[in-house]
Amino acid sequence: MTPVELSRTVLHAVRRAVDEGELAVAVVPERVVVAPPGPGGCGDYATNVALQLARPAGQPAPAVAELLRTRLLRTDGISDVVVTGPGFLNISLAGGSDARLVRGILRAGPRYGHSDALAGQTIELHAAPEVRALVLMDSVARVLRSQGARPQLHCTRPPEDAWGRVLGVPEDIRVRPGTDPLRPVPAPADPTPLGRDAARWALLHPAPHDRPRIGDEHLVQRESNPLFRVRYAHARSRAVVRNATDLGFGPEPGPVNASALHQALADHPRVLAATAAHRAPDRLARHLVAVADALAPLLPSVLPLGDEKPSAAHRARLALAEAAGTVLAGGLTLLGIDAPEHL
């Protein structure tokens, strides 16, 4: 069960409780946020939905949490639900959840993490007339579209020609004034000599309030360069899939001891939602670095060595590597950066 599926499961439990008269609330939340448990929590995911519903329902949060706990325990794919603190629901998924996560990613492809949470919403974005602001606005718009929104892009003057030709700043930006524009710390130098991919990474990877570095460090092919690590991890994930095909076996999701990578992949939908909500592509960029770094230790064990025959473990590791590569490719695309299969 992916975080998106779990969110929908919890929301379904809330709606059933309301429909059957156990919770008297006038408005049911449109979505439920699930995330890794915080300090004092347990299980795979936690949600504060009971605290949100307590006041409208006129019940103590622990009572609402216990009511929802009883319903969630009847759900396939959930092994345990524990109420902690003032009313947090801590949810443990049933065995095999990692394999289901990988299977879900491979089924969704690069659209894994996309949702309809913002469907039907037209969101106006205004950027300061500066290259970093416009690149940031373009990436935010891409992520907003992945969540179902229809962004409209505005700036007080047209982008410079090179910003569109080299950096991929869209041409459909409307020239008009706007309030509360996206105004990150400006780039200290012209980023276009870096080329599209390195320049966009240089502008998007730092948080908007941090000063970006515009230099050749974004072009070097070594581990000190986060962009290189992300693109190299993706290229290696594609290479092991090709090599496995040559050896006559394919991916089959199964148990793999790689909790950090599973957690990073499970977090992807939450990161996209947060990136859209906070207009912060740096969150997505840092997340891709975390996925790449968690994938690196797995890759040497994906393919059989010497005369070793492909086993179920190799197939499971191959599926996990392919899923990680899929997330990296989808994330880079949302940043407007190419994900090459060969590097």
C-alpha positions as CSV (number, residue, x, y, z in Angstrom):
1,M,0.0,0.0,0.0
2,T,1.5,3.3,-1.1
3,P,1.1,6.5,1.0
4,V,-1.5,7.7,-1.5
5,E,-3.5,4.5,-1.2
6,L,-3.2,4.6,2.6
7,S,-4.3,8.2,2.6
8,R,-7.4,7.2,0.6
9,T,-8.0,4.3,2.9
10,V,-8.0,6.5,6.0
11,L,-10.3,9.0,4.3
12,H,-12.7,6.2,3.3
13,A,-12.8,5.1,7.0
14,V,-13.6,8.7,8.0
15,R,-16.4,8.9,5.4
16,R,-17.9,5.6,6.5
17,A,-17.9,6.7,10.1
18,V,-19.7,9.9,9.1
19,D,-22.2,8.1,6.9
20,E,-23.0,5.7,9.7
21,G,-23.5,8.4,12.3
22,E,-20.4,7.6,14.4
23,L,-18.9,11.0,13.6
24,A,-21.1,14.1,13.4
25,V,-19.1,16.5,11.2
26,A,-20.5,18.9,8.7
27,V,-17.5,18.8,6.3
28,V,-15.4,15.7,5.6
29,P,-11.7,16.6,4.8
30,E,-10.9,16.4,1.1
31,R,-7.7,14.5,1.8
32,V,-5.8,12.9,4.7
33,V,-2.1,13.5,5.1
34,V,0.0,10.4,6.2
35,A,3.7,10.7,6.9
36,P,6.5,8.8,8.7
37,P,5.8,8.8,12.5
38,G,7.4,11.6,14.5
39,P,9.1,11.3,17.9
40,G,7.1,9.0,20.1
41,G,5.3,7.4,17.2
42,C,5.5,3.9,15.8
43,G,4.6,1.9,12.8
44,D,5.1,2.8,9.1
45,Y,2.9,5.9,8.9
46,A,1.1,8.3,11.1
47,T,-1.8,10.8,10.7
48,N,-3.3,13.5,12.8
49,V,-6.8,13.3,11.2
50,A,-8.4,12.5,14.5
51,L,-7.1,15.7,16.0
52,Q,-8.5,17.6,13.0
53,L,-12.0,16.0,13.4
54,A,-12.2,16.2,17.2
55,R,-13.5,19.7,17.6
56,P,-16.1,19.6,14.7
57,A,-17.3,16.2,16.0
58,G,-17.6,17.4,19.6
59,Q,-15.5,14.4,20.8
60,P,-12.1,14.1,22.4
61,A,-9.4,13.3,19.9
62,P,-8.4,10.0,21.5
63,A,-12.0,8.8,21.2
64,V,-12.1,9.8,17.5
65,A,-8.8,8.1,17.0
66,E,-10.0,4.9,18.7
67,L,-13.1,4.9,16.5
68,L,-11.1,5.2,13.3
69,R,-8.5,2.6,14.6
70,T,-11.3,0.0,14.9
71,R,-12.3,0.6,11.3
72,L,-8.8,0.6,9.9
73,L,-7.9,-2.7,11.6
74,R,-10.5,-4.3,9.4
75,T,-8.7,-3.2,6.3
76,D,-6.6,-5.5,4.1
77,G,-3.0,-4.4,4.1
78,I,-3.0,-2.9,7.6
79,S,-1.5,-5.1,10.3
80,D,-1.8,-2.8,13.3
81,V,-3.0,0.7,14.4
82,V,-1.8,2.4,17.6
83,V,-3.1,5.6,19.1
84,T,-0.3,7.7,20.6
85,G,0.0,11.2,22.2
86,P,-3.1,13.4,22.0
87,G,-4.7,11.2,19.3
88,F,-2.2,10.4,16.5
89,L,-3.0,7.2,14.5
90,N,0.2,5.2,13.9
91,I,-0.4,2.6,11.2
92,S,1.7,-0.5,10.5
93,L,1.3,-2.1,7.1
94,A,1.0,-5.8,6.6
95,G,3.9,-7.9,5.4
96,G,4.8,-7.5,1.7
97,S,4.1,-3.8,1.8
98,D,7.5,-3.0,0.3
99,A,6.8,-5.3,-2.7
100,R,3.4,-3.6,-3.2
101,L,5.0,-0.2,-3.1
102,V,7.5,-1.3,-5.8
103,R,4.7,-2.9,-7.9
104,G,2.7,0.3,-7.6
105,I,5.6,2.5,-8.8
106,L,6.3,0.2,-11.8
107,R,2.6,0.2,-12.7
108,A,2.4,4.0,-12.5
109,G,5.7,4.7,-14.2
110,P,7.0,8.3,-14.2
111,R,3.5,9.4,-13.0
112,Y,4.0,7.8,-9.6
113,G,3.2,10.4,-7.0
114,H,0.9,12.4,-9.4
115,S,-2.6,13.0,-8.0
116,D,-5.8,14.8,-8.5
117,A,-5.6,16.6,-5.1
118,L,-5.7,20.0,-6.9
119,A,-8.0,19.0,-9.8
120,G,-10.1,21.9,-11.1
121,Q,-8.0,24.6,-9.3
122,T,-6.6,27.4,-11.4
123,I,-3.5,28.8,-9.6
124,E,-1.9,32.0,-10.6
125,L,1.9,32.2,-10.2
126,H,3.7,35.5,-10.5
127,A,7.5,35.7,-10.8
128,A,9.9,38.5,-10.3
129,P,11.5,39.5,-13.7
130,E,14.7,37.5,-12.9
131,V,16.1,34.3,-14.3
132,R,16.0,32.3,-11.1
133,A,12.5,33.4,-10.3
134,L,11.2,32.4,-13.7
135,V,12.9,29.0,-13.7
136,L,11.5,28.4,-10.2
137,M,8.0,29.3,-11.4
138,D,8.3,27.0,-14.3
139,S,9.2,24.0,-12.1
140,V,6.5,24.9,-9.6
141,A,4.0,24.9,-12.4
142,R,5.2,21.5,-13.6
143,V,4.7,20.1,-10.1
144,L,1.3,21.8,-9.7
145,R,0.1,20.1,-12.9
146,S,1.3,16.8,-11.5
147,Q,-1.2,17.4,-8.7
148,G,-4.1,18.2,-11.1
149,A,-3.9,22.0,-10.9
150,R,-4.0,24.4,-13.9
151,P,-1.3,27.0,-13.2
152,Q,-1.2,30.4,-15.0
153,L,2.2,32.0,-15.3
154,H,2.8,35.8,-15.0
155,C,5.7,38.2,-15.0
156,T,6.0,42.0,-15.3
157,R,8.0,41.7,-18.5
158,P,8.8,39.0,-21.1
159,P,11.7,36.6,-20.3
160,E,14.9,37.1,-22.2
161,D,15.3,35.0,-25.3
162,A,18.1,32.9,-23.9
163,W,16.1,32.0,-20.8
164,G,13.6,30.2,-23.0
165,R,16.0,28.9,-25.6
166,V,18.6,27.6,-23.2
167,L,16.8,27.1,-19.9
168,G,13.4,26.1,-21.1
169,V,11.5,29.0,-19.5
170,P,8.0,28.7,-21.1
171,E,6.9,31.1,-23.8
172,D,3.3,31.3,-22.6
173,I,4.1,33.6,-19.6
174,R,1.6,36.4,-19.5
175,V,3.1,39.9,-19.1
176,R,1.1,41.6,-16.3
177,P,1.7,42.8,-12.8
178,G,0.8,40.6,-9.8
179,T,0.9,40.5,-6.1
180,D,3.2,38.4,-3.9
181,P,5.5,37.2,-6.7
182,L,8.0,34.3,-6.4
183,R,11.1,36.2,-5.5
184,P,14.0,33.9,-4.6
185,V,17.5,35.2,-3.9
186,P,18.6,36.2,-7.5
187,A,21.3,34.3,-9.4
188,P,24.7,36.1,-8.9
189,A,25.7,35.4,-12.5
190,D,24.3,34.4,-15.8
191,P,23.5,30.6,-15.6
192,T,23.0,30.0,-19.3
193,P,26.7,29.0,-20.0
194,L,26.1,25.9,-17.8
195,G,23.5,24.6,-20.2
196,R,19.9,23.8,-19.4
197,D,20.3,20.8,-17.0
198,A,23.2,22.1,-14.9
199,A,21.8,25.7,-14.8
200,R,18.3,24.6,-13.7
201,W,19.8,22.4,-11.0
202,A,22.0,25.3,-9.8
203,L,19.0,27.5,-9.5
204,L,16.5,25.0,-8.1
205,H,18.5,22.8,-5.7
206,P,19.2,25.6,-3.1
207,A,16.2,26.8,-1.0
208,P,14.8,30.0,-2.5
209,H,16.2,32.0,0.4
210,D,19.7,30.7,-0.2
211,R,22.1,32.2,-2.6
212,P,22.7,29.9,-5.6
213,R,26.2,29.0,-6.8
214,I,26.7,29.4,-10.6
215,G,29.9,27.6,-11.4
216,D,31.5,24.6,-13.0
217,E,31.0,22.4,-9.9
218,H,27.5,21.6,-11.4
219,L,29.2,20.1,-14.5
220,V,31.8,17.8,-12.9
221,Q,31.1,14.1,-13.1
222,R,32.0,13.1,-9.5
223,E,30.2,12.3,-6.3
224,S,30.6,15.8,-4.9
225,N,28.1,17.0,-7.5
226,P,24.5,16.1,-6.4
227,L,23.2,16.5,-9.9
228,F,25.7,13.9,-11.2
229,R,24.8,11.5,-8.4
230,V,21.1,11.7,-9.3
231,R,21.6,11.3,-13.0
232,Y,24.2,8.6,-12.6
233,A,22.0,6.6,-10.3
234,H,19.2,6.8,-12.9
235,A,21.5,5.8,-15.7
236,R,22.8,2.8,-13.6
237,S,19.3,1.7,-12.8
238,R,18.5,1.6,-16.5
239,A,21.7,-0.2,-17.3
240,V,21.0,-3.0,-14.8
241,V,17.6,-3.5,-16.4
242,R,19.2,-3.8,-19.8
243,N,21.8,-6.1,-18.5
244,A,19.3,-8.3,-16.7
245,T,17.3,-8.6,-20.0
246,D,20.5,-9.8,-21.7
247,L,20.9,-12.4,-19.0
248,G,17.3,-13.6,-19.5
249,F,15.5,-12.4,-16.4
250,G,13.3,-9.5,-15.4
251,P,12.1,-7.6,-12.3
252,E,9.7,-9.2,-9.8
253,P,8.9,-7.3,-6.7
254,G,9.7,-9.1,-3.5
255,P,11.4,-8.7,-0.1
256,V,14.6,-6.7,-0.2
257,N,16.6,-5.4,2.9
258,A,16.7,-1.8,1.8
259,S,14.6,0.2,4.3
260,A,16.1,3.6,3.5
261,L,15.4,3.2,-0.2
262,H,11.8,1.9,0.4
263,Q,11.1,4.8,2.7
264,A,12.5,7.4,0.2
265,L,10.3,5.9,-2.5
266,A,7.3,5.8,-0.3
267,D,7.8,9.5,0.6
268,H,7.8,10.6,-3.1
269,P,4.0,11.4,-3.3
270,R,4.2,13.4,0.0
271,V,7.3,15.3,-1.3
272,L,5.4,16.3,-4.6
273,A,2.4,17.5,-2.6
274,A,4.7,19.6,-0.3
275,T,6.6,21.0,-3.2
276,A,3.4,22.1,-4.8
277,A,2.0,23.5,-1.5
278,H,5.1,25.5,-0.6
279,R,6.2,26.4,-4.1
280,A,9.6,24.9,-3.3
281,P,11.2,22.8,-5.9
282,D,14.3,22.5,-3.7
283,R,12.3,20.0,-1.6
284,L,12.0,17.7,-4.7
285,A,15.6,18.2,-5.7
286,R,16.9,17.2,-2.2
287,H,14.5,14.3,-2.2
288,L,16.0,13.0,-5.5
289,V,19.5,13.2,-4.0
290,A,18.2,11.1,-1.0
291,V,16.7,8.5,-3.4
292,A,19.9,8.3,-5.4
293,D,22.1,7.9,-2.3
294,A,19.8,5.2,-0.9
295,L,19.9,3.4,-4.3
296,A,23.7,3.3,-4.6
297,P,24.4,0.5,-2.1
298,L,21.9,-1.7,-3.8
299,L,23.1,-1.6,-7.3
300,P,26.2,-3.8,-7.0
301,S,24.0,-6.7,-5.8
302,V,21.3,-6.5,-8.5
303,L,23.0,-8.7,-11.1
304,P,24.3,-12.2,-10.6
305,L,28.1,-12.5,-10.3
306,G,30.2,-15.1,-12.2
307,D,28.4,-18.4,-12.7
308,E,25.7,-17.4,-10.2
309,K,22.1,-18.0,-11.5
310,P,19.5,-15.3,-11.3
311,S,17.4,-15.9,-8.2
312,A,14.2,-14.5,-6.7
313,A,16.4,-12.1,-4.7
314,H,18.0,-10.8,-7.9
315,R,14.6,-10.2,-9.4
316,A,13.4,-8.4,-6.3
317,R,16.5,-6.2,-6.2
318,L,16.1,-5.5,-9.9
319,A,12.5,-4.4,-9.4
320,L,13.5,-2.1,-6.6
321,A,16.3,-0.6,-8.7
322,E,13.9,-0.1,-11.6
323,A,11.4,1.6,-9.3
324,A,14.0,3.9,-7.9
325,G,15.1,4.9,-11.5
326,T,11.5,5.6,-12.4
327,V,11.1,8.0,-9.4
328,L,14.4,9.7,-10.3
329,A,13.3,10.1,-14.0
330,G,9.9,11.5,-13.0
331,G,11.3,13.9,-10.5
332,L,14.0,15.2,-12.8
333,T,11.4,15.8,-15.5
334,L,9.3,17.9,-13.1
335,L,12.4,20.0,-12.5
336,G,12.8,20.4,-16.2
337,I,16.0,18.4,-16.3
338,D,16.9,15.5,-18.6
339,A,17.3,12.0,-17.2
340,P,19.6,10.3,-19.7
341,E,19.8,6.5,-19.9
342,H,23.5,6.6,-20.6
343,L,25.9,8.8,-18.7
